[in-house]
């Protein structure tokens, strides 16, 4: 199945770690250049996707607000 998404920020990454809590989970993913993104998703989502360390994934970032900072 192919799904087309409206979110344009789709980043290929690899699951670095998964920490399961009672309800939520912290998933750390690593981009090809070594940068890491931390995602907080439900434990049910982790289990439903079968996420585990080493999995190749797509990090999809959809936001109505993006903050930008600059050293001045």
Secondary structure, 3 states (H helix, E strand, C coil): CCCCCCCCEEEEEEEEEEEECCCEEEEEEEECCCCEEEEEEEHHHHHHHCCCCCCEEEEEECCCCCCCCCCC
